[in-house]
Each structure stands twice: as structure tokens, then as C-alpha cells.
Amino acid sequence: MIITKAERDAVYKTIYSRRDTRGEFKPDPIPDDVIMRILDSAHHAPSVGFMQPWDFIIVQNPDIKKQIKDGFEEAHKEAAEMFHGERQEMYKSFKLEGIMEAPMGICVTCDRSRTGDAVIGRTANPEMDLYSSVCAVQTLWLAARAENLGVGWVSIIDHDLLKEILAIPQHIIPIAYLCIGYVTHFHDKPELEKAGWLPRTPVESLIHHDQWGDQPE
């Protein structure tokens, strides 16, 4: 299958315009067929040994979302204490989630036992199944952007608490809780970059040739 220039350009446009969405969610419901398209796309992410270790928990119940929001707030307060001075004040000023505003949350998990103990490609590096589930997150994120849906990854939350709230079995690992919905707009740059928290690192400074540290002049 040959990718046309227009198709190639559409993929790059989706990659470069993807954003971590927090405060721009609209309450509009997401049609079922759109939800299934993005989940099926995530299900086609690469996975080590083709084990497909992911599951997707769709969260729409306001009471459950409120519990997750409370869990975020607790972890958020703890995180604020790790920064100091102006950095702490800047951290506190950021809106870092859209749990209640987004019409839907999706928790992506990893079942490390799905296809047994011995998995092709996981023998030397047992964490590869976790990486596979992260690939599903990224694939879902890009598919959602292609549908003009915003996605926000809520990483500031205790995963044990998330397991309790969502009744996730003990052997299943939460990978990401994602807020998903239509948005008022997408930012032209990542919000933390625009706020001056950190700049984007030039890609040229991250490329090595043959061995670490061997970079062109």
C-alpha cells in the first residue's frame, strides 16, 4: 500500500497539532461511532509478541469522575511541595487536568499476564508489554486528534487509588487516565512551552551517530 503525499501530510499535521488538552473541553457528547474508531485505532497499536495487553475503561459516570478528580487534587497538592519559590507559584497557576469538564475519560491498562509468561520480544526486556500499552495511548491520542477531539493525560494521580476507584483487578496495571472531548480550540504550541516552563529542545541536539555523544559539529 502506497501512502500518497496528501495522506503523508495529513499524518504529519496530526502529529504536530496534537496537544495535551486541559481547560478547553466542551460538554458535547462524543458519538459512539467516533469512540469506536479511536478505540479500534488504539487496538491496532504495535505490541510485543502481538500480545495486545491493553484494556480500555470508558468513564462517564459523574460520581466516578469526581472520585478521580479528588485523587488528582490530593496528588496535585503533594506535587506542588516539590517545587519552590516562583517555580511553585507557576506550577500552582497551571490547570493540569479536565476530569470533570471532559464528557469522557478513558483509562488504558496493561494485562501483563495476557498471553502467558513467555512472550516473544519480552524475554530480555520484561517491561516491553508496558511500552506496548503506551503505544496504544499514543495511537489513540493521534486518532482522537484526527477526529478533532482533545485529549489530556492525567498523570498526577496515584495509580493504586485509580485501581480502587475503577475496580481494576490487582494484576492489571493502569497506564494512563485520559480526558477526551471536543474542544473550543487547540493551542498553537504546548501550554507549558507557551508559559515559559520549558522550551522545546532542538531535535539536532538529541541525535547521536553510532555511539552516544557522537554528534556532528
N, C-alpha and C positions, 0 to 999 in steps of 0.2 A: 504494500500500500504506500503510494507516494503522497507526501504532505505538500499541498500547494503553498505558494508564497502567502496567500491570504490566510490560510489556516495557520501557518507558522507565525505570522504576525499577530493573529488573534491569541495564540498561546502566550507569546511574549507580553502582549498588552495585559493579559490577565495576571501574569506573574508580577509585572511591575506596578500594577494598580491595586494589588491585594493590600489590605490594611487590617490592623488589629482594631476592631470596632468596639467602642465603649459607650459613648454618650449620644450616638446618632440614631439609635433604633426607633422605628415606628411600630405601633401596635398591630399593624396589618397582619392577618394570618397568612401563613405560607401554604399554598395549595399542596395537596397530598402528592400529586404527580411530580412536583418540583422537589419535595422532600425525598421521594424515592429515587429521583435522578441523582441527587447529590450523595445519597447513601450507597447507591449502586456503584457510583464512581469511586467512592472510598473503598468499596469492596473489591475493586479492581486494582487497588494499590499493590506494589510488589511486596511479597512476603517470603521470608526464608523458608525453604523446603515446601513452598506452597501451602503452609500450614494455616494461613488466614486466621490469625489468632484473635482478631478483633470481634467485639460486640458493640452495639450502639443502643444506648438507653435514651429515648426521647422523653424530655421533661417539659410538661406544660402545666402541671398542677401548681397553682399559686402557693399553696401551703408548702410544698416540697421546695419550690424555688426560694421561698422565704427562709427555710432552714439553711439552704445553701448560701444565701446572702448573709445570714448571721455568721456562718462559718467563715466566710470571706472577711467579714468585719473584724472578727477575732484575730485572724492571721494578719490582716492588714495593720492592726494596731501593734502587733508584735514586730512586724517588718519595719514600721516607722522608727522603732527604737534602735534599729541597726544603722540608721543614718544620723548625721549630726549637723547642727548649725543650719546654714542656708540650704544644704542638701536635704535635710529632714523636712524643712518647711516646703521646699519644692515638691518632695515626694508626697506630702500630705495634700498638696493642691491638685494632684492628678486624679482624674476619675479613671479607675483601673478595672472597671467591670460594668456590665449592663445586664445583670442577672434578672432583675425584676422588669426592666424595660423591654428586653427582647421577648418576643412571643414564644420562643422555644429555646430550650437548652438541649444539647446532645452530649452525653458522656461516652467517650470512646475508651474501651477497656482492652486488656490483653489476657487471654487464657493461655498460660504458659504450658499447660498440660494437654492442649487440644489434640495433638497427633502423637502423643506418647513421649517417652524420654529421649529417644534418639531421633533427631530431626536433621535432614540434610542441610548443611550450611550453618548449623548451630553447635556443632560438635567442638570446635576450637574456641568459639566465642558465644557462650550461652545467652548473652544479652541480645542477640540478634532478633529474637522474637519481639522484644520491646521496641527495637528500632523499626521493625516492620509495622507495628501499630502506629508509630509516629508518622510513617509514610502514609498511612491511611488518613491521619489527621490532615496532613498537608494536601493530599489529593482532594479530600472533602472541602478544604478551605478554597482551593482553586476552582473547584466545580461550583461552589457557592458564589464565588466572585463572578463567574461566568453567567450566573443566574441573577446578578445584581443584588445579591444578598451579602450583608455584612456578617463577619464572624469575629468573635472576641474570645481569646483563650484565657480562662480564669485559672491562673497558675498559683495565685495566692490563696491557698486553701489546703487544709490538712487532708490528705488522701484517706486516712483511716476514718475521719469524720464523714467524708464523702461516701465511703463504702457503707457506713452505718445508715446514712440518710437514704441512699438509693438501694439498700438491701442487697448489695453486691456480695456474692459468696466470698469466703475468706481467701480462696486460692486465686481469685481474679484480681488483676492489678488495674486500678484506674490510671489511664494515661493522660486524658485531657477532659476538662469540662468546657464546652464551647457554648457561647451565647450566639444565637443565629436569628436574623430577621432582616426585613427590608429597612433601608436607612434613608435619612434625609439627604445625605451626601457622603461621598468618600473624600478623605483628605488627600491633598496632592502629595504630601510627604507623611511618613510616620509621625505620630503626635510627639513622641519623645525626641525625635530629631528636630522637629519644629520648635519645641520648647527649649532646646539647647541642653538637654540632659546628656546626650552623647551625639557626636557626628557620625555620619556613615563613613566607615573605613574604606579608603580606596582599594579596590579589588587587586590592583597591581602589587600592593604591599603584602598580600596574602598568598601570592603564588610562588611556589618553590619549584626548582627543576632538579630532578634526580635525587637530591638529598635536601633535608631541612636546612634552611639558611642560605641555600644557593640561589640567589636572586640576581637578575640582570642589573647592570649599573644604571 
